[in-house]
Amino acid sequence: MKNDHFIITRRNKGNQKALELLEKAKAVGQLLIKFPYVRGIGISGSLSKNFADENSDIDLFIITKKNRLWIARTLMHLFKKLTFLVNKQHYYCMNYYIDEEQLEIVEKNIYTAIEVVTLIPLQGDGAFASFYSANAWTKDYLPNKVMRISSAKPSKRHILKSCVEFLCNNAVGSWIEKRLMKITAKRWNKKTQLRKLNSRGTIMGMAADQHFAKPDPKNFQIKLIEKYQSKLVPLLAIHEIKVG
């Protein structure tokens, strides 16, 4: 809390910019839901909090079919490489994937609770209904927050998507899935060891598993929660003194 009028001006501009990006995000969601094994698309990051600036990306949260996350992710990221040719890569920041086998977010804290409840589902109402059901623990942190399942459109059948899934729903597809996971995890581990930085100046890291692919929580969550606690404790102490 600061007595700074600039914060109000910045927030108003950020809200207006967010409205513009949200329209683009809807179009992105309509495209990405057509990729094989993708079951849900949602907006995360600052845009899901109704704020954006000139440097903001469209951060996306992806739900995939059980045991086919890595095929879906690889196809989507191959497509993203093409977006660099037209300078549209910041519209396709697909940085958090989970599959229908493991919808519950393992890290349970105030940061992840806020990220879960502020997601804006775009596509796949059924997938997000299951996701929110699996993450009912967020009520322990934010009991008055209502999930926005109604903003997601139901999944539709797409011929090319169905054909690719049919071809990969076998032992060969399972082998490809595991192989892609190992290759990607190895590549990201190397980036972390070399301490390569992303566009935000943070060391690149990814937590990879059969059922999820997400930014390494150790790189950001811990610092943010520590900062939150350092500000919260003095406020609670002042409150206790006044009540006492």
Residue pairs with C-beta under 8 A, 6 or more apart in sequence:
11 51
13 53
14 50
14 51
14 52
14 53
15 50
15 51
17 51
17 52
17 53
17 54
17 56
18 47
18 50
18 51
18 52
18 56
20 52
21 47
21 52
21 56
21 58
22 43
22 47
22 120
24 58
24 91
25 43
25 47
25 58
25 60
25 91
25 120
25 122
26 122
28 41
28 58
28 60
28 91
28 92
29 41
29 43
29 60
29 122
29 123
30 122
30 123
32 38
32 41
32 60
32 62
32 76
32 92
32 94
32 123
33 40
33 41
33 122
33 123
33 124
33 155
33 156
34 158
34 160
34 161
35 72
35 75
35 76
35 79
35 161
36 68
36 71
36 72
36 75
36 161
36 164
36 165
36 168
37 64
37 65
37 68
37 69
37 71
37 72
37 165
38 62
38 63
38 64
38 65
38 72
38 76
38 124
38 161
39 63
39 64
39 65
39 100
39 124
39 126
39 127
39 155
40 61
40 62
40 63
40 121
40 123
40 124
40 127
40 128
40 131
40 152
40 155
41 60
41 61
41 62
41 63
41 121
41 122
41 123
41 124
42 48
42 60
42 61
42 62
42 63
42 119
42 120
42 121
42 122
42 128
42 152
43 58
43 59
43 60
43 61
43 119
43 120
43 122
44 59
44 60
44 61
44 96
44 115
44 118
44 119
45 57
45 58
45 59
45 93
46 52
46 56
46 59
47 56
47 57
47 58
47 59
47 120
48 59
48 115
48 118
48 119
48 120
49 118
56 90
57 90
57 91
57 93
58 90
58 91
58 92
58 93
59 93
59 95
59 96
60 92
60 93
60 94
60 95
60 96
61 96
61 119
62 72
62 73
62 76
62 94
62 96
62 97
62 98
63 97
63 98
63 99
63 100
63 103
63 124
63 127
63 128
63 131
64 72
64 73
64 97
64 98
64 99
64 100
65 72
65 99
65 100
65 165
66 99
66 100
66 101
66 211
67 99
67 101
67 174
67 177
67 210
67 211
68 99
68 165
68 168
68 173
68 177
69 97
69 98
69 99
69 177
69 181
69 210
69 211
69 212
69 213
70 177
70 178
70 180
70 181
70 184
70 213
71 168
71 173
71 176
71 177
71 180
72 97
73 94
73 97
73 180
73 184
73 213
74 180
74 184
76 92
76 94
77 94
79 92
80 89
80 92
80 94
83 89
83 91
83 92
95 214
95 215
96 213
96 214
96 215
97 212
97 213
97 214
98 105
98 131
98 211
98 212
98 214
99 211
99 212
100 127
100 130
101 210
101 211
102 209
102 211
102 212
103 130
103 131
103 134
103 135
104 134
104 135
104 137
105 112
105 116
105 135
107 217
107 221
108 137
108 140
109 141
109 221
109 225
110 141
110 225
110 228
111 221
111 224
111 225
111 228
112 221
113 137
113 138
113 140
113 141
113 142
114 141
114 142
116 132
116 135
116 138
117 138
117 142
117 145
117 147
119 128
119 148
120 148
120 151
121 128
121 148
121 149
121 151
121 152
122 151
122 152
122 153
123 152
123 153
123 155
124 152
124 153
124 154
124 155
125 149
125 150
125 152
125 153
125 154
125 155
126 154
126 155
127 152
127 155
128 147
128 149
128 152
129 149
132 147
132 149
138 145
139 145
167 173
168 176
178 210
181 208
181 209
181 210
184 206
184 208
184 213
185 206
185 208
188 204
188 205
188 206
188 208
191 204
191 205
192 203
192 204
192 205
192 206
192 216
195 203
196 203
196 204
197 203
197 204
198 204
202 219
202 220
203 219
205 215
205 216
205 218
205 219
206 213
206 214
206 215
206 216
207 213
207 214
207 215
207 216
207 217
